[in-house]
Amino acid sequence: MASIFSSIFSMFSGGGKSAEAPASASSEPQLYGDCTIYAEPQKEGGQYRLAGRIEKTVGGEVLVRNFIRADMFGSSDDAIECTVRKAQQIIDQNGPSLFNDGAKVRQV
């Protein structure tokens, strides 16, 4: 709730140059099932675009699925939180087929 107020405040105060994050923000990897989620929101102007990657080790190889969405957030914390939820949704909706093609890196 506090992040909503800080987002609104920063819109009206021009608080764009904070030490919140560099060109892109990231957080600690999150384990979800047999996958690892990396939230890597991209800074665009004073906002953050939802972006991240999902990794899974299959047969000794790390397979990566990158994703970028149109959703924008006023803080990196909000973007990270929603990126993790979106990655969980991608994993749940695709199931094993997310990594069945064997491609090492692919956009989803």
N, C-alpha and C positions, 0 to 999 in steps of 0.2 A: 504494500500500500504506500509506503514511504517513497518507493521508487517512482510511483506515478506522480506524486507531488514534486519530486525533484526533477522529473522530466518536464513537467509543465513549467516549473520555475526556470529551468535552463532555456526553454524556448523563448521566454520573455526577457531573460536577463542577458541573452547572447553568450551564455556560458559555454562556448564551443571549445576553447583552448584549455581544457582541464587536463590534468595528468591522468585521466581515466584509463587510456589505453593508446598504444601506437596505432599504425595503419590498420591492423586487424587485432581483434581481441581473441583470447583463447582461455581455456580452463583446463583443469585436470581431466584426463581421460575418464570416461564413465563406462563401467562394464554393464552390459545388458545381454543376458543369455550368453551365447558364445561369441559375441561381438564386442568390440571396443568402439565407443563413440568419442569423437574429438569435436568439440564445439569450437568453430573458428569464424565467428562473425566478422564481416568485412566493414570497415569504417568507410562511410560515404557521406561527406559533408559532416554534419553534426549528428548523424544517425548511424545505426549499425544494421547491415543486411544479414539475414539468417543464412548461415553457411556452415558446413562442416564435412566430416568424413566418417565413414563406418569402415572398420577393418575387421577381418577375420582370418585366422590362420587355418589353411586347408592344405594338407599334405606337405607341411613344412614351408609353404609359401604364404606370405601375407597378401591377401587380396583387399583392394581398396575401392570403396564406392564413395565418390564425392557428390555433394549436393549443394545447390544454391537456390534460394527461393526469393520471391519478391517482397516478403515481409520485412518491414523496417521497424526499428526500435530506438527509443531515445537514450537507452543506456546499454552498455555492454553486458551487464548482469542480466537484464531482461532478455537480450538477444541470446545469451548463452543458455539460459533456462529454456527458452522456446526451441532452440536448436536441438537440445537433448531430447525434448518431447517429440519433435518432428522426426528425429533419427529413430526413436523407439517406434513411432508409427510406421515409418518406412520398413523397419525390420519386421514388425508384426504383420503388415499387409503383404509383404513379399515372401516371407518365410524362407525356406531353403533356396527358392529360386533366385533370391537376391545374388547369390554367389555361384549358381549352377553353371554359368557359361564359362567359368574358368579364367575369364579376363583378369589380368593383374590389376588394372585400374580402369574404372568406368564411371561415367556420370549417371546418376539416377534422379 
